[in-house]
Protein backbone atom coordinates (compact mmCIF):
# COMPACT_ATOMS: atom_id res chain seq x y z
CA UNK A 1 0.00 0.00 0.00
CA UNK A 2 1.60 3.31 -0.98
CA UNK A 3 1.76 6.14 1.49
CA UNK A 4 -1.14 8.17 0.07
CA UNK A 5 -3.41 5.10 -0.03
CA UNK A 6 -2.47 4.19 3.51
CA UNK A 7 -3.24 7.73 4.72
CA UNK A 8 -6.70 7.64 3.10
CA UNK A 9 -7.30 4.19 4.54
CA UNK A 10 -6.38 5.64 7.93
CA UNK A 11 -9.34 8.07 7.86
CA UNK A 12 -12.48 6.19 8.97
CA UNK A 13 -15.57 6.80 6.91
CA UNK A 14 -18.35 7.63 9.37
CA UNK A 15 -21.64 9.32 8.50
CA UNK A 16 -21.26 12.14 11.03
CA UNK A 17 -17.81 11.67 12.53
CA UNK A 18 -15.11 14.17 11.56
CA UNK A 19 -11.37 13.48 11.66
CA UNK A 20 -11.76 9.86 12.88
CA UNK A 21 -8.42 8.15 12.34
CA UNK A 22 -6.63 4.87 12.96
CA UNK A 23 -3.18 5.10 14.50
CA UNK A 24 -2.46 1.52 13.44
CA UNK A 25 0.26 0.84 10.86
CA UNK A 26 2.78 3.51 11.86
CA UNK A 27 6.29 2.00 11.99
CA UNK A 28 8.94 2.34 14.66
CA UNK A 29 12.60 2.86 13.80
CA UNK A 30 13.24 -0.87 14.46
CA UNK A 31 10.52 -2.09 12.10
CA UNK A 32 7.63 -2.81 14.47
CA UNK A 33 4.15 -1.48 13.71
CA UNK A 34 1.34 0.00 15.77
CA UNK A 35 -1.47 -2.59 15.84
CA UNK A 36 -4.72 -1.84 14.03
CA UNK A 37 -7.96 -2.00 16.05
CA UNK A 38 -6.24 -0.72 19.21
CA UNK A 39 -6.31 3.08 19.12
CA UNK A 40 -8.25 5.83 17.34
CA UNK A 41 -8.19 9.64 17.46
CA UNK A 42 -11.07 11.89 16.47
CA UNK A 43 -13.03 15.12 16.74
CA UNK A 44 -16.36 15.28 18.62
CA UNK A 45 -18.70 12.31 19.08
CA UNK A 46 -21.88 14.28 19.79
CA UNK A 47 -23.35 14.03 16.26
CA UNK A 48 -22.67 10.34 15.62
CA UNK A 49 -25.54 8.45 14.00
CA UNK A 50 -26.81 5.05 15.13
CA UNK A 51 -24.93 3.54 12.16
CA UNK A 52 -21.74 5.24 13.37
CA UNK A 53 -22.28 3.81 16.87
CA UNK A 54 -22.80 0.32 15.41
CA UNK A 55 -19.64 0.75 13.32
CA UNK A 56 -17.59 1.73 16.40
CA UNK A 57 -19.08 -1.07 18.45
CA UNK A 58 -18.13 -3.60 15.73
CA UNK A 59 -14.70 -1.95 15.49
CA UNK A 60 -14.06 -2.86 19.14
CA UNK A 61 -14.43 0.51 20.89
CA UNK A 62 -14.18 -0.04 24.65
CA UNK A 63 -12.76 3.24 26.08
CA UNK A 64 -13.47 6.86 25.17
CA UNK A 65 -11.04 9.48 26.53
CA UNK A 66 -12.49 13.00 26.24
CA UNK A 67 -9.97 15.87 26.50
CA UNK A 68 -12.65 18.61 26.40
CA UNK A 69 -13.59 21.00 29.20
CA UNK A 70 -16.76 20.48 31.22
CA UNK A 71 -18.62 23.30 29.44
CA UNK A 72 -17.92 21.70 26.03
CA UNK A 73 -19.09 18.32 27.35
CA UNK A 74 -22.30 19.84 28.76
CA UNK A 75 -23.12 21.47 25.41
CA UNK A 76 -22.26 18.47 23.23
CA UNK A 77 -22.12 15.20 25.18
CA UNK A 78 -20.52 12.20 23.49
CA UNK A 79 -22.70 9.55 21.89
CA UNK A 80 -21.20 6.15 22.54
CA UNK A 81 -21.95 2.48 21.87
CA UNK A 82 -23.38 0.68 24.91
CA UNK A 83 -20.74 -0.66 27.24
CA UNK A 84 -18.06 1.91 26.33
CA UNK A 85 -16.12 3.27 29.31
CA UNK A 86 -16.18 7.08 29.29
CA UNK A 87 -13.24 9.00 30.79
CA UNK A 88 -13.21 12.81 31.10
CA UNK A 89 -9.67 14.27 31.19
CA UNK A 90 -9.95 18.01 30.53
CA UNK A 91 -6.68 19.39 29.13
CA UNK A 92 -7.91 22.95 29.78
CA UNK A 93 -10.51 24.20 32.24
CA UNK A 94 -12.17 25.86 29.23
CA UNK A 95 -11.70 25.35 25.50
CA UNK A 96 -8.78 27.69 24.79
CA UNK A 97 -8.54 26.40 21.23
CA UNK A 98 -11.93 28.05 20.49
CA UNK A 99 -12.78 25.19 18.09
CA UNK A 100 -16.01 24.30 19.90
CA UNK A 101 -17.27 27.90 19.78
CA UNK A 102 -16.58 28.17 16.07
CA UNK A 103 -18.46 24.95 15.42
CA UNK A 104 -21.37 26.32 17.41
CA UNK A 105 -21.77 29.72 15.88
CA UNK A 106 -19.51 30.01 12.82
CA UNK A 107 -18.68 33.60 13.68
CA UNK A 108 -17.64 32.72 17.15
CA UNK A 109 -18.31 34.67 20.30
CA UNK A 110 -14.64 34.56 21.11
CA UNK A 111 -12.91 36.37 23.93
CA UNK A 112 -9.81 37.47 22.01
CA UNK A 113 -9.22 39.49 18.85
CA UNK A 114 -10.70 37.17 16.17
CA UNK A 115 -8.28 38.54 13.59
CA UNK A 116 -5.48 36.98 15.61
CA UNK A 117 -6.27 33.27 15.30
CA UNK A 118 -2.74 32.24 14.37
CA UNK A 119 -1.03 33.99 17.33
CA UNK A 120 -3.75 32.67 19.64
CA UNK A 121 -3.02 29.08 18.57
CA UNK A 122 0.71 29.54 19.27
CA UNK A 123 -0.19 30.56 22.85
CA UNK A 124 -2.51 27.55 23.20
CA UNK A 125 0.27 25.12 22.27
CA UNK A 126 2.65 26.67 24.76
CA UNK A 127 0.03 26.35 27.51
CA UNK A 128 -0.64 22.70 26.62
CA UNK A 129 2.98 21.95 27.52
CA UNK A 130 3.41 24.16 30.59
CA UNK A 131 0.05 24.11 32.43
CA UNK A 132 -0.35 21.67 35.33
CA UNK A 133 -3.92 20.88 34.27
CA UNK A 134 -2.68 19.73 30.84
CA UNK A 135 0.14 17.65 32.29
CA UNK A 136 -2.28 15.94 34.67
CA UNK A 137 -4.69 15.13 31.81
CA UNK A 138 -1.94 13.63 29.65
CA UNK A 139 -0.52 11.69 32.62
CA UNK A 140 -3.97 10.17 33.23
CA UNK A 141 -4.27 9.50 29.49
CA UNK A 142 -1.22 7.24 29.79
CA UNK A 143 -2.94 5.35 32.62
CA UNK A 144 -5.90 4.69 30.31
CA UNK A 145 -3.56 3.65 27.48
CA UNK A 146 -1.84 1.20 29.84
CA UNK A 147 -5.21 -0.20 30.92
CA UNK A 148 -6.25 -0.95 27.32
CA UNK A 149 -4.33 -4.21 27.28
CA UNK A 150 -6.92 -6.73 25.99
CA UNK A 151 -6.37 -7.83 22.41
CA UNK A 152 -8.40 -5.83 19.86
CA UNK A 153 -10.01 -3.63 22.50
CA UNK A 154 -9.99 -0.11 21.05
CA UNK A 155 -9.34 3.13 22.93
CA UNK A 156 -10.44 6.38 21.29
CA UNK A 157 -9.23 9.82 22.40
CA UNK A 158 -10.67 13.10 21.21
CA UNK A 159 -11.43 16.77 21.82
CA UNK A 160 -13.68 19.14 19.90
CA UNK A 161 -11.92 19.37 16.52
CA UNK A 162 -9.56 16.43 17.13
CA UNK A 163 -6.50 18.44 16.24
CA UNK A 164 -4.80 20.30 19.11
CA UNK A 165 -5.41 18.61 22.47
CA UNK A 166 -5.84 15.33 20.58
CA UNK A 167 -2.85 16.17 18.39
CA UNK A 168 -0.53 16.54 21.38
CA UNK A 169 -1.94 13.36 22.94
CA UNK A 170 -1.02 11.53 19.73
CA UNK A 171 2.48 13.06 19.76
CA UNK A 172 3.14 11.84 23.33
CA UNK A 173 1.64 8.40 22.64
CA UNK A 174 3.38 7.73 19.32
CA UNK A 175 6.72 9.05 20.55
CA UNK A 176 6.60 6.75 23.59
CA UNK A 177 6.14 3.80 21.20
CA UNK A 178 9.30 4.79 19.30
CA UNK A 179 7.61 6.18 16.18
CA UNK A 180 10.06 8.61 14.46
CA UNK A 181 9.25 12.33 14.73
CA UNK A 182 8.80 12.88 10.95
CA UNK A 183 6.05 10.20 10.97
CA UNK A 184 4.46 11.76 14.06
CA UNK A 185 4.39 15.17 12.33
CA UNK A 186 2.83 13.57 9.26
CA UNK A 187 0.05 12.15 11.45
CA UNK A 188 -0.41 15.54 13.14
CA UNK A 189 -0.78 17.32 9.76
CA UNK A 190 -3.18 14.67 8.42
CA UNK A 191 -5.95 16.55 10.29
CA UNK A 192 -5.96 19.11 7.48
CA UNK A 193 -6.80 16.41 4.94
CA UNK A 194 -9.25 14.59 7.22
CA UNK A 195 -11.22 17.78 8.01
CA UNK A 196 -10.84 19.69 4.75
CA UNK A 197 -14.48 19.54 3.55
CA UNK A 198 -15.79 20.38 7.00
CA UNK A 199 -13.42 23.34 7.35
CA UNK A 200 -14.19 24.52 3.80
CA UNK A 201 -17.92 24.62 4.64
CA UNK A 202 -17.27 26.69 7.76
CA UNK A 203 -15.00 29.10 5.89
CA UNK A 204 -17.69 29.60 3.22
CA UNK A 205 -20.09 30.72 5.96
CA UNK A 206 -17.47 32.99 7.50
CA UNK A 207 -16.77 34.57 4.11
CA UNK A 208 -20.46 35.42 3.65
CA UNK A 209 -20.51 37.24 6.98
CA UNK A 210 -17.06 38.78 7.27
CA UNK A 211 -14.40 37.90 4.70
CA UNK A 212 -11.69 39.62 6.76
CA UNK A 213 -11.93 36.81 9.33
CA UNK A 214 -11.39 33.90 6.93
CA UNK A 215 -7.63 33.48 7.42
CA UNK A 216 -7.88 33.84 11.18
CA UNK A 217 -10.66 31.26 11.47
CA UNK A 218 -8.70 28.98 9.12
CA UNK A 219 -5.79 29.22 11.59
CA UNK A 220 -8.12 28.15 14.41
CA UNK A 221 -9.69 25.28 12.47
CA UNK A 222 -6.55 23.70 10.99
CA UNK A 223 -3.14 22.52 12.17
CA UNK A 224 0.15 24.08 11.25
CA UNK A 225 3.70 22.82 11.62
CA UNK A 226 4.52 26.04 13.48
CA UNK A 227 2.03 25.14 16.22
CA UNK A 228 3.91 21.92 16.84
CA UNK A 229 7.23 23.81 16.73
CA UNK A 230 6.03 26.05 19.58
CA UNK A 231 5.18 22.94 21.61
CA UNK A 232 8.58 21.42 20.80
CA UNK A 233 10.34 24.62 21.88
CA UNK A 234 8.39 24.69 25.19
CA UNK A 235 9.23 20.99 25.74
CA UNK A 236 12.92 21.71 25.13
CA UNK A 237 12.86 24.66 27.54
CA UNK A 238 10.99 22.63 30.18
CA UNK A 239 12.80 19.31 29.93
CA UNK A 240 15.53 19.33 27.31
CA UNK A 241 13.82 16.68 25.17
CA UNK A 242 10.48 15.02 24.46
CA UNK A 243 11.71 11.79 26.09
CA UNK A 244 12.60 13.72 29.28
CA UNK A 245 9.26 15.56 29.20
CA UNK A 246 7.30 12.29 29.03
CA UNK A 247 9.43 10.81 31.83
CA UNK A 248 9.73 13.83 34.16
CA UNK A 249 6.64 15.99 33.50
CA UNK A 250 4.10 13.29 32.59
CA UNK A 251 5.71 10.77 34.99
CA UNK A 252 5.66 7.86 32.54
CA UNK A 253 8.35 5.42 33.70
CA UNK A 254 10.63 3.38 31.43
CA UNK A 255 8.77 0.25 32.58
CA UNK A 256 5.46 1.81 31.55
CA UNK A 257 6.92 2.73 28.17
CA UNK A 258 7.93 -0.90 27.60
CA UNK A 259 4.43 -2.02 28.71
CA UNK A 260 2.90 0.40 26.18
CA UNK A 261 5.12 -1.04 23.47
CA UNK A 262 3.98 -4.57 24.36
CA UNK A 263 0.31 -3.53 24.24
CA UNK A 264 0.34 -1.44 21.04
CA UNK A 265 3.17 -2.77 18.83
CA UNK A 266 3.47 -5.92 16.79
C-alpha positions as CSV (number, residue, x, y, z in Angstrom):
1,X,0.0,0.0,0.0
2,X,1.6,3.3,-1.0
3,X,1.8,6.1,1.5
4,X,-1.1,8.2,0.1
5,X,-3.4,5.1,0.0
6,X,-2.5,4.2,3.5
7,X,-3.2,7.7,4.7
8,X,-6.7,7.6,3.1
9,X,-7.3,4.2,4.5
10,X,-6.4,5.6,7.9
11,X,-9.3,8.1,7.9
12,X,-12.5,6.2,9.0
13,X,-15.6,6.8,6.9
14,X,-18.3,7.6,9.4
15,X,-21.6,9.3,8.5
16,X,-21.3,12.1,11.0
17,X,-17.8,11.7,12.5
18,X,-15.1,14.2,11.6
19,X,-11.4,13.5,11.7
20,X,-11.8,9.9,12.9
21,X,-8.4,8.2,12.3
22,X,-6.6,4.9,13.0
23,X,-3.2,5.1,14.5
24,X,-2.5,1.5,13.4
25,X,0.3,0.8,10.9
26,X,2.8,3.5,11.9
27,X,6.3,2.0,12.0
28,X,8.9,2.3,14.7
29,X,12.6,2.9,13.8
30,X,13.2,-0.9,14.5
31,X,10.5,-2.1,12.1
32,X,7.6,-2.8,14.5
33,X,4.2,-1.5,13.7
34,X,1.3,0.0,15.8
35,X,-1.5,-2.6,15.8
36,X,-4.7,-1.8,14.0
37,X,-8.0,-2.0,16.0
38,X,-6.2,-0.7,19.2
39,X,-6.3,3.1,19.1
40,X,-8.2,5.8,17.3
41,X,-8.2,9.6,17.5
42,X,-11.1,11.9,16.5
43,X,-13.0,15.1,16.7
44,X,-16.4,15.3,18.6
45,X,-18.7,12.3,19.1
46,X,-21.9,14.3,19.8
47,X,-23.3,14.0,16.3
48,X,-22.7,10.3,15.6
49,X,-25.5,8.4,14.0
50,X,-26.8,5.0,15.1
51,X,-24.9,3.5,12.2
52,X,-21.7,5.2,13.4
53,X,-22.3,3.8,16.9
54,X,-22.8,0.3,15.4
55,X,-19.6,0.7,13.3
56,X,-17.6,1.7,16.4
57,X,-19.1,-1.1,18.4
58,X,-18.1,-3.6,15.7
59,X,-14.7,-2.0,15.5
60,X,-14.1,-2.9,19.1
61,X,-14.4,0.5,20.9
62,X,-14.2,0.0,24.6
63,X,-12.8,3.2,26.1
64,X,-13.5,6.9,25.2
65,X,-11.0,9.5,26.5
66,X,-12.5,13.0,26.2
67,X,-10.0,15.9,26.5
68,X,-12.6,18.6,26.4
69,X,-13.6,21.0,29.2
70,X,-16.8,20.5,31.2
71,X,-18.6,23.3,29.4
72,X,-17.9,21.7,26.0
73,X,-19.1,18.3,27.4
74,X,-22.3,19.8,28.8
75,X,-23.1,21.5,25.4
76,X,-22.3,18.5,23.2
77,X,-22.1,15.2,25.2
78,X,-20.5,12.2,23.5
79,X,-22.7,9.5,21.9
80,X,-21.2,6.1,22.5
81,X,-22.0,2.5,21.9
82,X,-23.4,0.7,24.9
83,X,-20.7,-0.7,27.2
84,X,-18.1,1.9,26.3
85,X,-16.1,3.3,29.3
86,X,-16.2,7.1,29.3
87,X,-13.2,9.0,30.8
88,X,-13.2,12.8,31.1
89,X,-9.7,14.3,31.2
90,X,-9.9,18.0,30.5
91,X,-6.7,19.4,29.1
92,X,-7.9,22.9,29.8
93,X,-10.5,24.2,32.2
94,X,-12.2,25.9,29.2
95,X,-11.7,25.4,25.5
96,X,-8.8,27.7,24.8
97,X,-8.5,26.4,21.2
98,X,-11.9,28.0,20.5
99,X,-12.8,25.2,18.1
100,X,-16.0,24.3,19.9
101,X,-17.3,27.9,19.8
102,X,-16.6,28.2,16.1
103,X,-18.5,25.0,15.4
104,X,-21.4,26.3,17.4
105,X,-21.8,29.7,15.9
106,X,-19.5,30.0,12.8
107,X,-18.7,33.6,13.7
108,X,-17.6,32.7,17.2
109,X,-18.3,34.7,20.3
110,X,-14.6,34.6,21.1
111,X,-12.9,36.4,23.9
112,X,-9.8,37.5,22.0
113,X,-9.2,39.5,18.9
114,X,-10.7,37.2,16.2
115,X,-8.3,38.5,13.6
116,X,-5.5,37.0,15.6
117,X,-6.3,33.3,15.3
118,X,-2.7,32.2,14.4
119,X,-1.0,34.0,17.3
120,X,-3.7,32.7,19.6
121,X,-3.0,29.1,18.6
122,X,0.7,29.5,19.3
123,X,-0.2,30.6,22.8
124,X,-2.5,27.6,23.2
125,X,0.3,25.1,22.3
126,X,2.7,26.7,24.8
127,X,0.0,26.3,27.5
128,X,-0.6,22.7,26.6
129,X,3.0,22.0,27.5
130,X,3.4,24.2,30.6
131,X,0.0,24.1,32.4
132,X,-0.3,21.7,35.3
133,X,-3.9,20.9,34.3
134,X,-2.7,19.7,30.8
135,X,0.1,17.6,32.3
136,X,-2.3,15.9,34.7
137,X,-4.7,15.1,31.8
138,X,-1.9,13.6,29.7
139,X,-0.5,11.7,32.6
140,X,-4.0,10.2,33.2
141,X,-4.3,9.5,29.5
142,X,-1.2,7.2,29.8
143,X,-2.9,5.3,32.6
144,X,-5.9,4.7,30.3
145,X,-3.6,3.6,27.5
146,X,-1.8,1.2,29.8
147,X,-5.2,-0.2,30.9
148,X,-6.2,-1.0,27.3
149,X,-4.3,-4.2,27.3
150,X,-6.9,-6.7,26.0
151,X,-6.4,-7.8,22.4
152,X,-8.4,-5.8,19.9
153,X,-10.0,-3.6,22.5
154,X,-10.0,-0.1,21.0
155,X,-9.3,3.1,22.9
156,X,-10.4,6.4,21.3
157,X,-9.2,9.8,22.4
158,X,-10.7,13.1,21.2
159,X,-11.4,16.8,21.8
160,X,-13.7,19.1,19.9
161,X,-11.9,19.4,16.5
162,X,-9.6,16.4,17.1
163,X,-6.5,18.4,16.2
164,X,-4.8,20.3,19.1
165,X,-5.4,18.6,22.5
166,X,-5.8,15.3,20.6
167,X,-2.8,16.2,18.4
168,X,-0.5,16.5,21.4
169,X,-1.9,13.4,22.9
170,X,-1.0,11.5,19.7
171,X,2.5,13.1,19.8
172,X,3.1,11.8,23.3
173,X,1.6,8.4,22.6
174,X,3.4,7.7,19.3
175,X,6.7,9.1,20.6
176,X,6.6,6.8,23.6
177,X,6.1,3.8,21.2
178,X,9.3,4.8,19.3
179,X,7.6,6.2,16.2
180,X,10.1,8.6,14.5
181,X,9.3,12.3,14.7
182,X,8.8,12.9,11.0
183,X,6.1,10.2,11.0
184,X,4.5,11.8,14.1
185,X,4.4,15.2,12.3
186,X,2.8,13.6,9.3
187,X,0.1,12.2,11.4
188,X,-0.4,15.5,13.1
189,X,-0.8,17.3,9.8
190,X,-3.2,14.7,8.4
191,X,-5.9,16.5,10.3
192,X,-6.0,19.1,7.5
193,X,-6.8,16.4,4.9
194,X,-9.3,14.6,7.2
195,X,-11.2,17.8,8.0
196,X,-10.8,19.7,4.7
197,X,-14.5,19.5,3.5
198,X,-15.8,20.4,7.0
199,X,-13.4,23.3,7.3
200,X,-14.2,24.5,3.8
201,X,-17.9,24.6,4.6
202,X,-17.3,26.7,7.8
203,X,-15.0,29.1,5.9
204,X,-17.7,29.6,3.2
205,X,-20.1,30.7,6.0
206,X,-17.5,33.0,7.5
207,X,-16.8,34.6,4.1
208,X,-20.5,35.4,3.6
209,X,-20.5,37.2,7.0
210,X,-17.1,38.8,7.3
211,X,-14.4,37.9,4.7
212,X,-11.7,39.6,6.8
213,X,-11.9,36.8,9.3
214,X,-11.4,33.9,6.9
215,X,-7.6,33.5,7.4
216,X,-7.9,33.8,11.2
217,X,-10.7,31.3,11.5
218,X,-8.7,29.0,9.1
219,X,-5.8,29.2,11.6
220,X,-8.1,28.2,14.4
221,X,-9.7,25.3,12.5
222,X,-6.5,23.7,11.0
223,X,-3.1,22.5,12.2
224,X,0.2,24.1,11.2
225,X,3.7,22.8,11.6
226,X,4.5,26.0,13.5
227,X,2.0,25.1,16.2
228,X,3.9,21.9,16.8
229,X,7.2,23.8,16.7
230,X,6.0,26.1,19.6
231,X,5.2,22.9,21.6
232,X,8.6,21.4,20.8
233,X,10.3,24.6,21.9
234,X,8.4,24.7,25.2
235,X,9.2,21.0,25.7
236,X,12.9,21.7,25.1
237,X,12.9,24.7,27.5
238,X,11.0,22.6,30.2
239,X,12.8,19.3,29.9
240,X,15.5,19.3,27.3
241,X,13.8,16.7,25.2
242,X,10.5,15.0,24.5
243,X,11.7,11.8,26.1
244,X,12.6,13.7,29.3
245,X,9.3,15.6,29.2
246,X,7.3,12.3,29.0
247,X,9.4,10.8,31.8
248,X,9.7,13.8,34.2
249,X,6.6,16.0,33.5
250,X,4.1,13.3,32.6
251,X,5.7,10.8,35.0
252,X,5.7,7.9,32.5
253,X,8.3,5.4,33.7
254,X,10.6,3.4,31.4
255,X,8.8,0.2,32.6
256,X,5.5,1.8,31.6
257,X,6.9,2.7,28.2
258,X,7.9,-0.9,27.6
259,X,4.4,-2.0,28.7
260,X,2.9,0.4,26.2
261,X,5.1,-1.0,23.5
262,X,4.0,-4.6,24.4
263,X,0.3,-3.5,24.2
264,X,0.3,-1.4,21.0
265,X,3.2,-2.8,18.8
266,X,3.5,-5.9,16.8
